[in-house]
Amino acid sequence: MIFIITILASLSFIYYVLNIYYSDKYHQEKTKNDIDTSMATILVPVYNEDESTFISVIKSIKNQGAKFIVVGDSSNEPYKSITENYGGTFILMKEHGGKRMALVEGIGHVVTPYIMLVDSDTVLPANALKDMLSNFKDNIGGVSVNIKIKQNGTRVSYASEFIERTRELIFRAMSYHGSIMVADGRCAMYRTNLIKPYIISDDFKNKRVLGKKTVLGDDIQITSYLIKNKYRVVKDYNVVVETDSQENFKKFLHQQIRWARNGWYYFFKNLSNGTTIKAGKFYAFEVLYLYIVPFIGFLFLLYRMYFMLRRFGYYDSLTIEDLGKRMFFEIFPLDRYYSVQHFDPIFFFILMNKLATVILGITGNALFITAVMIKIPKDRLRTLVYGAVAVAIMFIANLYGFFTFWKQSKWLTR
């Protein structure tokens, strides 16, 4: 048991260093200018979206120079008028079916080689479509975008921005080797002939988790499908889409629980059907580390705390100061080191092993956090502080998601 924490710390150090190295080494090829935008159709599902937000989205889509279709998920006006005023096609679903069914309805009307899926609150930057189209070469089946959180001064917006920059660093490293884990559902483009048959299939329309119909995870489901069929899914870091954060940390927690449930489900599914292996060694390493190492570390921590508390229980009374000292000596048993009369090489090795573990952990975290903070131009200290809160929330959500991954019948944040 003594070497478990050392192994975990070493893996973490390797994980941090590799992500920093490959993220810096990855350089996206410059986009071409001779892209025909008529080759793509933009599909937007909408459900009770704020009218002013929707107008901004449609304006940005109109400027891309491509056909666009809006599917009103039991939402008719003012979305129909806005869409048609800007030259788009509007399709009404009379009954509320959710985003998944809106995609099924809309993709049946797409005949272009490429399709861009855009959420109804996602404003596209200029030339986003051209940039994304230029990535489709070789065996690339899907292209996602880089996400930036709008800073509105709230704590959760800073926390969310820290998480997005962390994901950017990790996904850049993964892009160097092949595929990312998920093409963000807020804005992603695909080869129509690859995903159209899948989206209209029963497996997508009536996706079930342990017998229960799910409304979640269409983005990770499509990504996993493409990787399983040996296509790459990448990010276009030249296209940055701004989006709002959750309103508060409670909704942020609910969002992370929803994402964690999806993540655990597809973690096990992709391992069992070979998708993880098909995506390459680095992809497999990233996925296994993100899901297994923190979980094992948490279980080991519980194990150690249990025996520490049992050991402390033998004493009649312990002050806070005594408890702190004993917890310190549990990690660094210097009291036993000074009590021995002769040099004990085994004990010395154990002590050095623990010291090396702490150094590895601190160094790896410091390097990784520094690499993330470089990508944040201002309010770095505030972003770091609330980012730490976000990481703690994500850890709790990930554990909870593991034990409740089958509860995927509602959105939680909608």
C-alpha positions as CSV (number, residue, x, y, z in Angstrom):
1,M,0.0,0.0,0.0
2,I,2.9,2.4,0.7
3,F,3.7,2.7,-3.0
4,I,0.2,3.3,-4.3
5,I,0.2,7.0,-3.6
6,T,3.7,7.3,-5.2
7,I,2.5,5.6,-8.3
8,L,-0.5,7.9,-8.5
9,A,1.6,11.0,-8.0
10,S,4.1,9.8,-10.6
11,L,1.2,9.2,-13.1
12,S,-0.2,12.6,-12.3
13,F,3.2,14.3,-12.9
14,I,3.6,12.4,-16.2
15,Y,0.1,13.4,-17.2
16,Y,0.7,17.1,-16.5
17,V,4.0,17.3,-18.2
18,L,2.8,15.4,-21.3
19,N,-0.2,17.6,-21.7
20,I,1.8,20.8,-21.3
21,Y,4.4,19.5,-23.8
22,Y,2.1,18.3,-26.5
23,S,-0.3,21.3,-26.0
24,D,2.7,23.6,-26.7
25,K,3.9,21.5,-29.6
26,Y,0.5,21.4,-31.4
27,H,0.2,24.0,-34.1
28,Q,-3.0,24.1,-36.1
29,E,-2.5,24.5,-39.9
30,K,-3.5,27.8,-41.4
31,T,-6.9,27.8,-43.0
32,K,-7.5,28.2,-46.7
33,N,-9.4,31.0,-48.3
34,D,-11.0,29.2,-51.2
35,I,-13.7,27.5,-49.2
36,D,-17.2,27.1,-50.7
37,T,-19.7,27.9,-47.9
38,S,-22.6,26.5,-50.0
39,M,-21.2,23.0,-49.1
40,A,-22.5,23.3,-45.6
41,T,-25.9,23.8,-43.8
42,I,-26.2,25.2,-40.3
43,L,-28.9,23.5,-38.2
44,V,-30.2,25.3,-35.0
45,P,-32.6,23.6,-32.6
46,V,-34.5,26.2,-30.5
47,Y,-36.7,25.9,-27.4
48,N,-38.0,28.9,-25.6
49,E,-34.8,30.9,-26.2
50,D,-34.5,34.6,-25.2
51,E,-35.6,36.6,-28.2
52,S,-32.8,39.1,-28.3
53,T,-30.2,36.3,-27.8
54,F,-31.8,34.3,-30.7
55,I,-31.7,37.3,-33.0
56,S,-28.0,37.8,-32.3
57,V,-27.4,34.1,-33.1
58,I,-29.3,34.2,-36.4
59,K,-27.5,37.4,-37.4
60,S,-24.2,35.7,-36.9
61,I,-25.3,32.6,-38.8
62,K,-26.6,34.7,-41.7
63,N,-23.2,36.3,-42.0
64,Q,-21.6,32.9,-42.5
65,G,-22.9,32.7,-46.1
66,A,-24.5,29.3,-45.8
67,K,-28.1,27.8,-45.8
68,F,-29.5,27.5,-42.3
69,I,-32.4,25.6,-40.8
70,V,-34.1,26.3,-37.5
71,V,-36.1,23.6,-35.8
72,G,-38.6,25.0,-33.3
73,D,-39.0,22.4,-30.6
74,S,-42.7,23.2,-29.8
75,S,-41.6,26.9,-30.1
76,N,-43.1,28.8,-33.0
77,E,-43.1,32.6,-32.8
78,P,-41.1,34.8,-32.7
79,Y,-38.5,32.3,-33.9
80,K,-40.3,31.5,-37.2
81,S,-40.5,35.2,-38.2
82,I,-36.9,35.9,-37.2
83,T,-35.6,32.9,-39.1
84,E,-37.5,33.7,-42.3
85,N,-36.7,37.4,-42.1
86,Y,-33.0,36.5,-42.3
87,G,-33.5,34.0,-45.2
88,G,-33.6,30.7,-43.2
89,T,-35.9,27.7,-43.2
90,F,-38.1,27.1,-40.2
91,I,-39.5,23.8,-39.2
92,L,-41.9,23.4,-36.3
93,M,-42.2,20.4,-34.1
94,K,-45.6,20.7,-32.5
95,E,-44.7,18.5,-29.4
96,H,-41.7,19.2,-27.2
97,G,-39.2,16.4,-28.0
98,G,-35.9,17.9,-26.8
99,K,-32.7,18.7,-28.7
100,R,-32.1,15.1,-29.7
101,M,-35.4,14.9,-31.6
102,A,-35.0,18.4,-33.0
103,L,-31.7,17.2,-34.6
104,V,-33.4,14.1,-36.0
105,E,-36.1,16.3,-37.5
106,G,-33.7,18.9,-39.0
107,I,-31.1,16.7,-40.4
108,G,-33.6,15.0,-42.7
109,H,-33.7,18.3,-44.6
110,V,-29.9,18.6,-45.0
111,V,-28.5,17.7,-48.4
112,T,-25.1,19.4,-48.3
113,P,-21.8,17.5,-47.7
114,Y,-21.3,19.2,-44.3
115,I,-23.6,20.1,-41.4
116,M,-22.9,22.5,-38.6
117,L,-24.9,22.0,-35.4
118,V,-25.3,25.3,-33.4
119,D,-27.1,25.9,-30.1
120,S,-29.7,28.7,-30.1
121,D,-27.7,30.8,-27.6
122,T,-24.3,30.4,-29.4
123,V,-23.2,33.5,-31.4
124,L,-20.7,32.6,-34.2
125,P,-17.6,34.7,-34.9
126,A,-17.0,35.9,-38.4
127,N,-15.8,33.3,-40.9
128,A,-16.3,30.5,-38.4
129,L,-17.9,28.3,-41.0
130,K,-15.0,28.8,-43.5
131,D,-12.4,28.1,-40.8
132,M,-14.1,24.9,-39.7
133,L,-14.6,23.6,-43.3
134,S,-10.9,24.0,-44.0
135,N,-10.1,21.3,-41.3
136,F,-11.9,18.5,-43.2
137,K,-9.1,16.5,-44.7
138,D,-7.8,12.9,-44.4
139,N,-10.0,11.0,-42.0
140,I,-11.4,13.9,-40.0
141,G,-15.2,13.4,-39.4
142,G,-15.9,16.2,-37.1
143,V,-14.7,19.6,-36.0
144,S,-15.5,21.5,-32.8
145,V,-14.6,25.0,-31.6
146,N,-12.8,26.6,-28.7
147,I,-15.1,27.9,-26.0
148,K,-14.7,31.1,-24.1
149,I,-16.9,32.1,-21.1
150,K,-18.3,35.6,-21.1
151,Q,-17.0,37.4,-18.0
152,N,-20.0,39.1,-16.3
153,G,-18.2,39.6,-12.9
154,T,-19.8,36.6,-11.2
155,R,-17.7,34.0,-9.3
156,V,-19.1,31.2,-11.4
157,S,-18.0,32.9,-14.6
158,Y,-14.4,33.0,-13.5
159,A,-14.6,29.4,-12.3
160,S,-16.1,28.3,-15.7
161,E,-13.4,30.1,-17.6
162,F,-10.7,28.3,-15.6
163,I,-12.2,25.0,-16.5
164,E,-12.5,25.8,-20.2
165,R,-8.9,26.9,-20.4
166,T,-7.9,23.6,-18.6
167,R,-9.9,21.7,-21.2
168,E,-8.2,23.7,-24.0
169,L,-4.8,22.7,-22.8
170,I,-5.8,19.0,-22.6
171,F,-7.6,19.0,-25.9
172,R,-4.7,20.7,-27.7
173,A,-2.5,17.8,-26.5
174,M,-5.0,15.3,-27.7
175,S,-5.3,17.1,-31.0
176,Y,-1.6,16.6,-31.6
177,H,-2.1,12.9,-31.4
178,G,-5.5,12.5,-33.1
179,S,-8.9,12.9,-31.6
180,I,-10.4,14.9,-28.7
181,M,-12.9,13.3,-26.3
182,V,-16.0,15.3,-27.3
183,A,-17.0,17.8,-29.9
184,D,-18.8,20.5,-27.9
185,G,-22.5,20.4,-28.6
186,R,-22.7,24.2,-28.6
187,C,-21.1,24.4,-32.0
188,A,-19.7,21.5,-34.1
189,M,-19.4,20.5,-37.8
190,Y,-19.6,17.1,-39.3
191,R,-19.6,15.2,-42.6
192,T,-23.3,14.8,-43.3
193,N,-22.9,11.4,-44.9
194,L,-21.3,10.0,-41.7
195,I,-23.7,11.2,-39.0
196,K,-27.0,11.5,-40.9
197,P,-27.7,7.7,-41.0
198,Y,-26.7,7.5,-37.3
199,I,-28.8,10.5,-36.1
200,I,-32.0,9.1,-37.8
201,S,-31.3,5.6,-36.4
202,D,-33.2,4.2,-33.4
203,D,-30.0,4.0,-31.4
204,F,-29.7,7.8,-31.4
205,K,-33.4,8.7,-31.3
206,N,-34.2,6.3,-28.5
207,K,-30.9,6.2,-26.6
208,R,-31.4,4.3,-23.3
209,V,-29.2,3.9,-20.2
210,L,-30.0,0.7,-18.2
211,G,-33.4,0.6,-19.8
212,K,-34.2,4.3,-19.2
213,K,-34.6,6.7,-22.2
214,T,-32.0,9.5,-21.9
215,V,-32.1,13.1,-23.1
216,L,-28.5,13.8,-22.6
217,G,-25.1,13.5,-24.3
218,D,-25.9,13.9,-28.0
219,D,-22.4,15.5,-28.5
220,I,-20.4,12.8,-26.8
221,Q,-22.6,10.2,-28.5
222,I,-21.9,11.5,-32.0
223,T,-18.1,11.9,-31.2
224,S,-17.9,8.3,-29.9
225,Y,-19.7,7.0,-33.0
226,L,-17.2,8.7,-35.3
227,I,-14.1,7.5,-33.3
228,K,-15.5,4.0,-33.2
229,N,-15.7,4.1,-37.0
230,K,-12.0,5.2,-37.2
231,Y,-12.6,8.9,-37.9
232,R,-10.9,11.7,-36.1
233,V,-12.7,14.5,-34.2
234,V,-10.6,17.7,-33.7
235,K,-11.0,21.3,-32.5
236,D,-10.5,24.5,-34.6
237,Y,-8.7,26.8,-32.1
238,N,-9.0,29.7,-34.6
239,V,-12.8,29.7,-34.0
240,V,-13.6,31.0,-30.5
241,V,-17.2,31.0,-29.4
242,E,-18.3,33.0,-26.4
243,T,-21.0,31.5,-24.2
244,D,-22.6,32.3,-20.8
245,S,-21.7,30.4,-17.7
246,Q,-24.3,28.9,-15.4
247,E,-26.1,31.5,-13.2
248,N,-24.6,30.2,-9.9
249,F,-22.5,27.4,-8.4
250,K,-25.6,25.3,-7.7
251,K,-26.5,25.1,-11.4
252,F,-22.8,24.7,-12.1
253,L,-22.8,21.6,-9.9
254,H,-25.9,20.3,-11.6
255,Q,-24.2,20.8,-15.0
256,Q,-21.1,18.9,-13.9
257,I,-23.2,16.1,-12.5
258,R,-25.0,15.8,-15.9
259,W,-21.6,15.8,-17.7
260,A,-20.1,13.3,-15.2
261,R,-23.0,10.9,-15.8
262,N,-22.5,11.0,-19.5
263,G,-18.7,10.7,-19.1
264,W,-18.9,7.6,-16.9
265,Y,-21.4,5.9,-19.2
266,Y,-19.3,6.5,-22.3
267,F,-16.1,5.7,-20.4
268,F,-17.3,2.2,-19.8
269,K,-19.0,1.8,-23.1
270,N,-16.0,3.0,-25.2
271,L,-13.7,0.7,-23.2
272,S,-16.0,-2.3,-23.8
273,N,-16.6,-1.7,-27.5
274,G,-12.9,-0.9,-28.3
275,T,-13.5,2.8,-29.2
276,T,-10.9,4.0,-26.6
277,I,-8.2,1.7,-28.1
278,K,-9.1,2.7,-31.7
279,A,-8.5,6.4,-30.8
280,G,-4.8,5.7,-30.1
281,K,-2.5,5.2,-27.1
282,F,-2.4,8.9,-26.0
283,Y,-6.2,9.1,-26.1
284,A,-6.5,6.0,-24.0
285,F,-4.0,7.3,-21.5
286,E,-5.8,10.6,-21.2
287,V,-9.2,8.9,-20.7
288,L,-8.0,6.3,-18.2
289,Y,-6.1,8.9,-16.2
290,L,-9.0,11.4,-16.0
291,Y,-11.5,8.7,-14.8
292,I,-9.4,6.1,-12.9
293,V,-6.6,7.9,-11.1
294,P,-8.7,10.5,-9.2
295,F,-11.1,7.8,-8.2
296,I,-8.4,5.4,-6.9
297,G,-6.8,8.3,-5.2
298,F,-10.0,9.1,-3.4
299,L,-10.5,5.5,-2.3
300,F,-7.0,5.3,-1.0
301,L,-7.4,8.6,0.9
302,L,-10.6,7.1,2.6
303,Y,-8.6,4.0,3.5
304,R,-5.8,6.0,5.0
305,M,-8.1,8.3,6.9
306,Y,-10.0,5.3,8.3
307,F,-6.8,3.8,9.8
308,M,-5.5,7.1,11.0
309,L,-8.7,7.8,12.9
310,R,-8.6,4.4,14.4
311,R,-5.1,4.9,15.5
312,F,-5.9,8.3,17.0
313,G,-8.9,6.7,18.8
314,Y,-6.6,4.8,21.1
315,Y,-5.7,8.1,22.9
316,D,-8.0,9.3,25.6
317,S,-7.9,13.0,24.5
318,L,-6.2,14.8,21.7
319,T,-6.0,18.6,21.2
320,I,-6.2,20.1,17.7
321,E,-2.5,20.7,17.9
322,D,-1.8,17.1,18.8
323,L,-4.1,15.9,16.0
324,G,-2.3,18.1,13.5
325,K,1.1,16.8,14.6
326,R,0.0,13.2,14.4
327,M,-1.4,13.7,10.9
328,F,1.9,15.3,9.8
329,F,3.9,12.4,11.3
330,E,1.5,10.0,9.6
331,I,2.7,11.4,6.3
332,F,6.3,12.1,7.3
333,P,7.2,9.8,10.3
334,L,10.1,11.9,11.4
335,D,9.3,11.1,15.1
336,R,10.2,7.4,14.4
337,Y,13.2,8.4,12.4
338,Y,14.8,10.4,15.3
339,S,13.9,7.7,17.8
340,V,15.9,4.9,16.1
341,Q,19.4,4.3,17.5
342,H,20.9,3.0,14.3
343,F,20.5,3.9,10.6
344,D,17.6,1.9,9.1
345,P,17.9,1.9,5.3
346,I,14.3,0.6,4.8
347,F,12.8,3.3,7.0
348,F,15.0,5.9,5.3
349,F,13.9,4.7,1.9
350,I,10.2,5.0,2.9
351,L,10.8,8.5,4.2
352,M,12.5,9.6,1.0
353,N,9.7,7.9,-1.0
354,K,7.1,10.0,0.8
355,L,9.2,13.2,0.3
356,A,9.6,12.5,-3.4
357,T,5.8,11.9,-3.7
358,V,5.0,15.3,-2.2
359,I,7.6,17.0,-4.5
360,L,6.2,15.3,-7.6
361,G,2.6,16.3,-6.6
362,I,3.5,19.9,-5.9
363,T,5.7,20.3,-9.0
364,G,3.2,18.7,-11.4
365,N,0.3,20.7,-10.2
366,A,2.3,24.0,-10.2
367,L,3.5,23.4,-13.8
368,F,0.0,22.5,-15.0
369,I,-1.7,25.5,-13.3
370,T,1.0,27.8,-14.6
371,A,0.3,26.6,-18.2
372,V,-3.4,27.1,-17.8
373,M,-3.0,30.6,-16.2
374,I,-0.9,31.7,-19.2
375,K,-4.0,31.4,-21.3
376,I,-5.9,33.8,-19.1
377,P,-5.1,37.4,-19.9
378,K,-6.6,39.2,-16.9
379,D,-8.0,38.7,-13.4
380,R,-5.7,35.7,-13.0
381,L,-5.7,35.5,-9.3
382,R,-9.5,35.7,-9.1
383,T,-9.8,33.1,-11.8
384,L,-7.4,30.8,-10.1
385,V,-9.2,31.0,-6.7
386,Y,-12.7,30.3,-8.1
387,G,-11.2,27.8,-10.5
388,A,-10.0,25.8,-7.5
389,V,-13.6,25.9,-6.2
390,A,-14.8,24.7,-9.6
391,V,-12.3,21.8,-9.6
392,A,-13.5,20.7,-6.1
393,I,-17.1,20.8,-7.3
394,M,-16.2,18.8,-10.4
395,F,-14.5,16.2,-8.3
396,I,-17.6,15.8,-6.1
397,A,-19.8,15.7,-9.2
398,N,-17.6,13.1,-10.8
399,L,-17.9,10.8,-7.8
400,Y,-21.6,11.4,-7.5
401,G,-22.0,10.8,-11.2
402,F,-20.3,7.5,-11.0
403,F,-22.8,6.2,-8.5
404,T,-25.8,7.7,-10.3
405,F,-24.8,7.5,-14.0
406,W,-28.1,5.8,-15.0
407,K,-30.2,8.8,-13.8
408,Q,-30.2,10.7,-17.1
409,S,-33.9,11.4,-17.7
410,K,-33.7,15.2,-17.0
411,W,-31.4,18.1,-17.8
412,L,-31.0,19.4,-14.2
413,T,-30.0,22.9,-15.5
414,R,-33.0,23.5,-17.7
